[in-house]
Amino acid sequence: MSFATCDICDANEDKLAAGTLHVLPPLFQIYGKRVSFSGPAKTLKVFEDNVLVRSTLETPGNGQVLVVDGGGSLRCALVGGNLGVLAEKNGWAGIVVNGCIRDSEEINACDIGVRALATHPQRSVRKGAGDADLRVTIAGVAIRPGDWIYADADGVLVAAEKLA
């Protein structure tokens, strides 16, 4: 599927005004081979613990985008190279991390799209804490399971329904 976030915004000004289409603030760095990716959101809420991220990426992605609300922590990474390979192998379209990744060169070799705040060399703790399939808020934007994520070089959009 080919799309441009700029074109989606231009064609859906009514949805932007109504609040059924949102633009995430430009906080995210681009990683992975896919600069553009889209799909329905699968949401996680974790904090400095990536056990739930791994177990989710071990399941079939079916073209979904994993949205990880890591609380914006810049103290460790929630996704690394091994998880990038898992995401690619299991058919995830992309990952949006409100937090950090590591092994950026390995992730850049994967045929997925990744957005994250930054890189960090330290891995997360592994206690298994977190929640799945709930409404998360990233940079003031609510994202619900099943919302559509559209990401390209110009930004990341969150839509209440499939648009492009």
C-alpha positions as CSV (number, residue, x, y, z in Angstrom):
1,M,0.0,0.0,0.0
2,S,1.4,3.3,-1.0
3,F,0.6,6.5,0.9
4,A,2.0,9.8,2.1
5,T,1.1,11.2,5.5
6,C,1.0,14.7,4.1
7,D,-1.6,13.6,1.5
8,I,-3.6,11.8,4.2
9,C,-3.7,14.9,6.3
10,D,-4.7,17.1,3.3
11,A,-7.5,14.7,2.3
12,N,-8.8,14.3,5.9
13,E,-8.8,17.8,7.4
14,D,-12.3,17.1,8.7
15,K,-11.0,14.1,10.6
16,L,-8.2,16.1,12.0
17,A,-10.7,18.7,13.2
18,A,-13.1,16.1,14.6
19,G,-10.3,14.3,16.5
20,T,-10.5,11.0,14.6
21,L,-7.1,11.6,13.0
22,H,-4.1,12.7,15.0
23,V,-0.5,13.5,14.2
24,L,2.1,12.3,16.7
25,P,4.5,15.1,17.7
26,P,7.8,14.9,15.7
27,L,9.8,13.2,18.5
28,F,10.6,9.9,16.7
29,Q,13.7,8.8,14.9
30,I,13.4,6.5,11.9
31,Y,14.9,2.9,12.0
32,G,14.5,-0.2,9.9
33,K,14.4,-0.7,6.2
34,R,10.8,0.4,5.8
35,V,10.6,4.2,6.0
36,S,6.9,3.9,5.3
37,F,4.6,1.4,7.1
38,S,1.0,1.2,8.2
39,G,-1.4,-1.2,9.9
40,P,-3.8,-1.6,12.8
41,A,-2.3,-0.9,16.2
42,K,-1.5,-3.6,18.8
43,T,-0.8,-1.7,22.1
44,L,1.4,-2.3,25.0
45,K,2.1,-0.3,28.1
46,V,5.4,-1.2,29.8
47,F,8.1,0.7,31.8
48,E,11.8,-0.3,31.4
49,D,10.7,-3.9,31.0
50,N,10.5,-5.6,27.6
51,V,9.3,-9.1,28.4
52,L,5.8,-8.3,27.1
53,V,7.3,-6.7,24.0
54,R,9.2,-9.9,23.2
55,S,6.3,-12.3,23.9
56,T,4.1,-10.1,21.6
57,L,6.6,-10.0,18.8
58,E,6.9,-13.8,19.0
59,T,3.3,-14.1,17.8
60,P,2.0,-13.5,14.3
61,G,1.9,-9.8,13.5
62,N,-0.4,-10.1,10.5
63,G,0.6,-6.7,9.3
64,Q,-0.1,-4.9,12.6
65,V,2.0,-2.1,14.1
66,L,3.1,-2.7,17.6
67,V,2.7,0.5,19.6
68,V,4.8,0.3,22.8
69,D,4.2,3.0,25.4
70,G,7.4,2.9,27.4
71,G,6.5,6.0,29.3
72,G,9.1,8.0,27.3
73,S,11.9,6.5,29.3
74,L,15.4,7.3,28.0
75,R,17.2,5.1,30.6
76,C,17.2,1.8,28.7
77,A,16.1,0.1,25.4
78,L,12.9,-1.8,25.0
79,V,13.6,-3.2,21.5
80,G,16.9,-4.6,20.2
81,G,18.2,-6.4,17.1
82,N,16.8,-9.8,18.1
83,L,13.3,-8.3,18.5
84,G,13.7,-6.6,15.2
85,V,14.4,-10.0,13.6
86,L,11.4,-11.5,15.4
87,A,9.1,-8.7,14.2
88,E,10.3,-9.2,10.6
89,K,10.0,-13.0,10.7
90,N,6.5,-12.9,12.3
91,G,5.0,-10.4,9.9
92,W,4.8,-7.2,11.9
93,A,4.6,-4.1,9.7
94,G,6.4,-1.9,12.2
95,I,7.0,-0.9,15.8
96,V,6.4,2.5,17.4
97,V,8.3,2.9,20.7
98,N,7.7,5.7,23.2
99,G,11.2,4.9,24.5
100,C,14.5,3.7,23.2
101,I,15.9,0.9,21.0
102,R,19.3,-0.6,20.8
103,D,21.3,-2.5,18.2
104,S,20.2,0.1,15.7
105,E,22.4,-1.3,12.9
106,E,20.8,-4.7,13.3
107,I,17.3,-3.1,13.3
108,N,18.2,-1.1,10.2
109,A,18.9,-4.4,8.5
110,C,15.4,-5.7,9.2
111,D,12.6,-5.3,6.7
112,I,10.3,-3.5,9.2
113,G,9.7,0.1,10.1
114,V,10.6,1.3,13.6
115,R,10.1,4.6,15.3
116,A,11.7,5.4,18.6
117,L,12.7,8.4,20.6
118,A,16.4,7.5,20.6
119,T,19.0,4.7,21.0
120,H,20.4,3.5,24.3
121,P,22.9,0.7,24.7
122,Q,21.5,-0.7,28.0
123,R,18.8,-3.4,27.9
124,S,15.7,-3.3,30.0
125,V,14.9,-5.3,33.1
126,R,13.0,-8.5,32.6
127,K,10.4,-8.8,35.2
128,G,7.3,-9.3,32.9
129,A,5.4,-6.3,34.1
130,G,3.1,-4.5,31.7
131,D,-0.3,-4.5,30.0
132,A,-1.6,-5.3,26.5
133,D,-4.5,-4.2,24.4
134,L,-5.4,-1.0,26.2
135,R,-5.6,2.6,25.3
136,V,-2.2,4.3,25.6
137,T,-1.3,7.9,25.4
138,I,1.9,8.9,23.6
139,A,2.9,12.6,23.6
140,G,-0.7,13.6,24.3
141,V,-2.2,11.4,21.6
142,A,-4.5,8.5,22.6
143,I,-3.9,5.3,20.7
144,R,-6.4,2.4,21.0
145,P,-6.0,-1.2,19.9
146,G,-7.1,-1.3,16.2
147,D,-6.5,2.3,15.4
148,W,-4.6,2.7,12.2
149,I,-1.0,3.8,12.3
150,Y,0.5,5.5,9.2
151,A,4.2,6.3,9.3
152,D,6.5,7.7,6.7
153,A,9.5,10.1,6.4
154,D,7.2,13.1,7.3
155,G,5.6,11.7,10.5
156,V,3.3,9.3,12.2
157,L,-0.5,9.5,12.1
158,V,-3.1,7.7,14.2
159,A,-6.5,7.2,12.7
160,A,-9.7,5.8,14.2
161,E,-10.2,3.8,11.0
162,K,-8.3,2.7,7.9
163,L,-7.9,5.7,5.6
164,A,-5.5,4.9,2.7
